[in-house]
Amino acid sequence: MQKVAQSTKKSLKQTATPSARPQYSPQTSEDIAMGMVWIGLGLICYILIKNGIKKILVSKRMTNEKS
């Protein structure tokens, strides 16, 4: 994105000077897509860990009742 100066009555119209680096527009859709991927992976990991802890606690409880 380029910063554009507001022209006033006192200043003449200014032209933008080309920079040595190429200007790219922001890739907002790619950022949103990667964010959704990370949210999805986090949710899957959370569910797997939660279910794993439940299974461990239930199996401990069953072994304690049998003893």
N, CA, C and O atoms as a GROMACS GRO file, in nm:
protein
  268
    1MET      N    1   0.084  -0.117   0.000
    1MET     CA    2   0.000   0.000   0.000
    1MET      C    3   0.090   0.124   0.000
    1MET      O    4   0.193   0.128   0.066
    2GLN      N    5   0.048   0.222  -0.074
    2GLN     CA    6   0.127   0.344  -0.081
    2GLN      C    7   0.060   0.453  -0.002
    2GLN      O    8  -0.063   0.464   0.000
    3LYS      N    9   0.140   0.535   0.061
    3LYS     CA   10   0.089   0.649   0.134
    3LYS      C   11   0.072   0.765   0.036
    3LYS      O   12   0.167   0.804  -0.032
    4VAL      N   13  -0.048   0.818   0.030
    4VAL     CA   14  -0.077   0.925  -0.064
    4VAL      C   15  -0.096   1.053   0.015
    4VAL      O   16  -0.174   1.058   0.110
    5ALA      N   17  -0.024   1.157  -0.027
    5ALA     CA   18  -0.032   1.285   0.042
    5ALA      C   19  -0.152   1.364  -0.011
    5ALA      O   20  -0.180   1.360  -0.131
    6GLN      N   21  -0.219   1.434   0.076
    6GLN     CA   22  -0.331   1.520   0.037
    6GLN      C   23  -0.274   1.647  -0.024
    6GLN      O   24  -0.186   1.710   0.034
    7SER      N   25  -0.325   1.687  -0.140
    7SER     CA   26  -0.277   1.810  -0.201
    7SER      C   27  -0.354   1.928  -0.144
    7SER      O   28  -0.476   1.921  -0.125
    8THR      N   29  -0.284   2.034  -0.119
    8THR     CA   30  -0.347   2.156  -0.069
    8THR      C   31  -0.333   2.265  -0.173
    8THR      O   32  -0.267   2.246  -0.275
    9LYS      N   33  -0.395   2.377  -0.148
    9LYS     CA   34  -0.388   2.488  -0.244
    9LYS      C   35  -0.246   2.542  -0.255
    9LYS      O   36  -0.206   2.588  -0.363
   10LYS      N   37  -0.170   2.538  -0.146
   10LYS     CA   38  -0.034   2.593  -0.147
   10LYS      C   39   0.064   2.502  -0.220
   10LYS      O   40   0.154   2.550  -0.290
   11SER      N   41   0.048   2.371  -0.204
   11SER     CA   42   0.144   2.279  -0.266
   11SER      C   43   0.095   2.236  -0.404
   11SER      O   44  -0.025   2.223  -0.427
   12LEU      N   45   0.188   2.216  -0.493
   12LEU     CA   46   0.155   2.169  -0.628
   12LEU      C   47   0.128   2.019  -0.623
   12LEU      O   48   0.159   1.952  -0.525
   13LYS      N   49   0.073   1.970  -0.728
   13LYS     CA   50   0.044   1.827  -0.736
   13LYS      C   51   0.175   1.748  -0.734
   13LYS      O   52   0.265   1.774  -0.813
   14GLN      N   53   0.184   1.653  -0.642
   14GLN     CA   54   0.306   1.575  -0.627
   14GLN      C   55   0.289   1.441  -0.696
   14GLN      O   56   0.182   1.380  -0.691
   15THR      N   57   0.393   1.395  -0.760
   15THR     CA   58   0.390   1.264  -0.823
   15THR      C   59   0.462   1.166  -0.733
   15THR      O   60   0.557   1.201  -0.663
   16ALA      N   61   0.415   1.042  -0.736
   16ALA     CA   62   0.478   0.938  -0.656
   16ALA      C   63   0.607   0.894  -0.722
   16ALA      O   64   0.611   0.871  -0.843
   17THR      N   65   0.712   0.884  -0.643
   17THR     CA   66   0.839   0.839  -0.697
   17THR      C   67   0.843   0.687  -0.693
   17THR      O   68   0.807   0.627  -0.591
   18PRO      N   69   0.884   0.624  -0.800
   18PRO     CA   70   0.888   0.477  -0.800
   18PRO      C   71   0.998   0.428  -0.707
   18PRO      O   72   1.109   0.482  -0.707
   19SER      N   73   0.968   0.327  -0.629
   19SER     CA   74   1.068   0.272  -0.537
   19SER      C   75   1.142   0.157  -0.605
   19SER      O   76   1.097   0.104  -0.706
   20ALA      N   77   1.255   0.121  -0.548
   20ALA     CA   78   1.336   0.013  -0.604
   20ALA      C   79   1.268  -0.122  -0.580
   20ALA      O   80   1.283  -0.215  -0.660
   21ARG      N   81   1.194  -0.133  -0.471
   21ARG     CA   82   1.126  -0.259  -0.439
   21ARG      C   83   0.990  -0.264  -0.509
   21ARG      O   84   0.924  -0.161  -0.520
   22PRO      N   85   0.949  -0.379  -0.555
   22PRO     CA   86   0.815  -0.389  -0.614
   22PRO      C   87   0.709  -0.381  -0.505
   22PRO      O   88   0.728  -0.431  -0.394
   23GLN      N   89   0.599  -0.319  -0.536
   23GLN     CA   90   0.489  -0.304  -0.440
   23GLN      C   91   0.390  -0.417  -0.459
   23GLN      O   92   0.344  -0.442  -0.571
   24TYR      N   93   0.357  -0.485  -0.353
   24TYR     CA   94   0.259  -0.592  -0.357
   24TYR      C   95   0.140  -0.555  -0.271
   24TYR      O   96   0.156  -0.492  -0.166
   25SER      N   97   0.023  -0.593  -0.315
   25SER     CA   98  -0.095  -0.568  -0.234
   25SER      C   99  -0.103  -0.676  -0.126
   25SER      O  100  -0.051  -0.786  -0.146
   26PRO      N  101  -0.165  -0.648  -0.012
   26PRO     CA  102  -0.172  -0.747   0.095
   26PRO      C  103  -0.257  -0.867   0.055
   26PRO      O  104  -0.361  -0.852  -0.009
   27GLN      N  105  -0.213  -0.983   0.094
   27GLN     CA  106  -0.283  -1.107   0.061
   27GLN      C  107  -0.372  -1.146   0.179
   27GLN      O  108  -0.341  -1.241   0.251
   28THR      N  109  -0.480  -1.074   0.198
   28THR     CA  110  -0.564  -1.094   0.316
   28THR      C  111  -0.635  -1.228   0.313
   28THR      O  112  -0.653  -1.289   0.419
   29SER      N  113  -0.675  -1.276   0.197
   29SER     CA  114  -0.748  -1.402   0.192
   29SER      C  115  -0.658  -1.518   0.233
   29SER      O  116  -0.706  -1.615   0.293
   30GLU      N  117  -0.528  -1.511   0.201
   30GLU     CA  118  -0.436  -1.616   0.242
   30GLU      C  119  -0.418  -1.616   0.393
   30GLU      O  120  -0.409  -1.723   0.453
   31ASP      N  121  -0.412  -1.499   0.455
   31ASP     CA  122  -0.398  -1.491   0.600
   31ASP      C  123  -0.520  -1.550   0.670
   31ASP      O  124  -0.507  -1.621   0.770
   32ILE      N  125  -0.637  -1.521   0.618
   32ILE     CA  126  -0.760  -1.573   0.678
   32ILE      C  127  -0.764  -1.725   0.664
   32ILE      O  128  -0.803  -1.794   0.758
   33ALA      N  129  -0.724  -1.777   0.548
   33ALA     CA  130  -0.726  -1.921   0.526
   33ALA      C  131  -0.629  -1.991   0.621
   33ALA      O  132  -0.664  -2.095   0.678
   34MET      N  133  -0.510  -1.937   0.640
   34MET     CA  134  -0.415  -1.999   0.732
   34MET      C  135  -0.464  -1.991   0.876
   34MET      O  136  -0.442  -2.083   0.955
   35GLY      N  137  -0.530  -1.883   0.911
   35GLY     CA  138  -0.587  -1.871   1.044
   35GLY      C  139  -0.692  -1.977   1.069
   35GLY      O  140  -0.698  -2.035   1.177
   36MET      N  141  -0.775  -2.002   0.969
   36MET     CA  142  -0.878  -2.105   0.984
   36MET      C  143  -0.815  -2.244   0.997
   36MET      O  144  -0.866  -2.327   1.071
   37VAL      N  145  -0.706  -2.269   0.926
   37VAL     CA  146  -0.636  -2.397   0.937
   37VAL      C  147  -0.583  -2.416   1.078
   37VAL      O  148  -0.598  -2.523   1.136
   38TRP      N  149  -0.520  -2.311   1.134
   38TRP     CA  150  -0.465  -2.321   1.270
   38TRP      C  151  -0.575  -2.339   1.373
   38TRP      O  152  -0.558  -2.413   1.470
   39ILE      N  153  -0.688  -2.271   1.355
   39ILE     CA  154  -0.800  -2.288   1.447
   39ILE      C  155  -0.852  -2.430   1.440
   39ILE      O  156  -0.882  -2.490   1.543
   40GLY      N  157  -0.864  -2.484   1.320
   40GLY     CA  158  -0.912  -2.621   1.303
   40GLY      C  159  -0.818  -2.723   1.367
   40GLY      O  160  -0.863  -2.815   1.435
   41LEU      N  161  -0.688  -2.706   1.344
   41LEU     CA  162  -0.591  -2.798   1.405
   41LEU      C  163  -0.593  -2.790   1.557
   41LEU      O  164  -0.583  -2.891   1.626
   42GLY      N  165  -0.606  -2.669   1.608
   42GLY     CA  166  -0.612  -2.652   1.753
   42GLY      C  167  -0.735  -2.719   1.812
   42GLY      O  168  -0.728  -2.781   1.917
   43LEU      N  169  -0.848  -2.705   1.743
   43LEU     CA  170  -0.972  -2.767   1.790
   43LEU      C  171  -0.962  -2.919   1.788
   43LEU      O  172  -1.007  -2.986   1.881
   44ILE      N  173  -0.904  -2.975   1.683
   44ILE     CA  174  -0.887  -3.120   1.674
   44ILE      C  175  -0.795  -3.170   1.785
   44ILE      O  176  -0.825  -3.271   1.849
   45CYS      N  177  -0.684  -3.102   1.809
   45CYS     CA  178  -0.592  -3.141   1.916
   45CYS      C  179  -0.660  -3.133   2.052
   45CYS      O  180  -0.640  -3.220   2.136
   46TYR      N  181  -0.738  -3.029   2.074
   46TYR     CA  182  -0.809  -3.013   2.201
   46TYR      C  183  -0.905  -3.131   2.224
   46TYR      O  184  -0.910  -3.186   2.334
   47ILE      N  185  -0.980  -3.168   2.122
   47ILE     CA  186  -1.076  -3.278   2.136
   47ILE      C  187  -1.003  -3.410   2.161
   47ILE      O  188  -1.046  -3.489   2.245
   48LEU      N  189  -0.894  -3.435   2.089
   48LEU     CA  190  -0.819  -3.559   2.108
   48LEU      C  191  -0.760  -3.567   2.249
   48LEU      O  192  -0.766  -3.673   2.312
   49ILE      N  193  -0.704  -3.459   2.297
   49ILE     CA  194  -0.646  -3.459   2.432
   49ILE      C  195  -0.754  -3.476   2.537
   49ILE      O  196  -0.736  -3.550   2.633
   50LYS      N  197  -0.867  -3.408   2.519
   50LYS     CA  198  -0.977  -3.419   2.615
   50LYS      C  199  -1.030  -3.563   2.622
   50LYS      O  200  -1.053  -3.615   2.731
   51ASN      N  201  -1.050  -3.626   2.506
   51ASN     CA  202  -1.098  -3.765   2.506
   51ASN      C  203  -0.994  -3.860   2.561
   51ASN      O  204  -1.030  -3.958   2.627
   52GLY      N  205  -0.867  -3.835   2.535
   52GLY     CA  206  -0.761  -3.920   2.588
   52GLY      C  207  -0.756  -3.914   2.739
   52GLY      O  208  -0.738  -4.016   2.805
   53ILE      N  209  -0.770  -3.795   2.796
   53ILE     CA  210  -0.769  -3.781   2.942
   53ILE      C  211  -0.890  -3.851   3.002
   53ILE      O  212  -0.878  -3.915   3.107
   54LYS      N  213  -1.005  -3.841   2.938
   54LYS     CA  214  -1.125  -3.910   2.988
   54LYS      C  215  -1.103  -4.060   2.991
   54LYS      O  216  -1.138  -4.126   3.089
   55LYS      N  217  -1.045  -4.116   2.884
   55LYS     CA  218  -1.023  -4.261   2.878
   55LYS      C  219  -0.926  -4.305   2.987
   55LYS      O  220  -0.945  -4.410   3.049
   56ILE      N  221  -0.822  -4.226   3.011
   56ILE     CA  222  -0.724  -4.261   3.115
   56ILE      C  223  -0.790  -4.258   3.252
   56ILE      O  224  -0.769  -4.349   3.332
   57LEU      N  225  -0.870  -4.156   3.280
   57LEU     CA  226  -0.936  -4.147   3.410
   57LEU      C  227  -1.037  -4.259   3.430
   57LEU      O  228  -1.048  -4.314   3.539
   58VAL      N  229  -1.112  -4.294   3.326
   58VAL     CA  230  -1.210  -4.402   3.336
   58VAL      C  231  -1.140  -4.535   3.358
   58VAL      O  232  -1.186  -4.616   3.438
   59SER      N  233  -1.031  -4.560   3.288
   59SER     CA  234  -0.960  -4.688   3.305
   59SER      C  235  -0.899  -4.698   3.444
   59SER      O  236  -0.897  -4.807   3.501
   60LYS      N  237  -0.849  -4.588   3.502
   60LYS     CA  238  -0.798  -4.590   3.639
   60LYS      C  239  -0.909  -4.618   3.738
   60LYS      O  240  -0.891  -4.693   3.834
   61ARG      N  241  -1.025  -4.559   3.714
   61ARG     CA  242  -1.139  -4.580   3.803
   61ARG      C  243  -1.185  -4.726   3.799
   61ARG      O  244  -1.220  -4.784   3.902
   62MET      N  245  -1.183  -4.786   3.680
   62MET     CA  246  -1.226  -4.926   3.665
   62MET      C  247  -1.126  -5.020   3.735
   62MET      O  248  -1.167  -5.117   3.799
   63THR      N  249  -0.997  -4.991   3.725
   63THR     CA  250  -0.898  -5.077   3.791
   63THR      C  251  -0.905  -5.062   3.942
   63THR      O  252  -0.882  -5.159   4.014
   64ASN      N  253  -0.937  -4.942   3.992
   64ASN     CA  254  -0.950  -4.922   4.136
   64ASN      C  255  -1.073  -4.994   4.191
   64ASN      O  256  -1.070  -5.043   4.304
   65GLU      N  257  -1.181  -5.001   4.113
   65GLU     CA  258  -1.303  -5.069   4.159
   65GLU      C  259  -1.283  -5.219   4.161
   65GLU      O  260  -1.341  -5.287   4.246
   66LYS      N  261  -1.204  -5.273   4.069
   66LYS     CA  262  -1.180  -5.418   4.064
   66LYS      C  263  -1.090  -5.463   4.178
   66LYS      O  264  -1.096  -5.579   4.219
   67SER      N  265  -1.007  -5.376   4.229
   67SER     CA  266  -0.911  -5.415   4.334
   67SER      C  267  -0.973  -5.426   4.469
   67SER      O  268  -0.904  -5.458   4.566
   0.00000   0.00000   0.00000
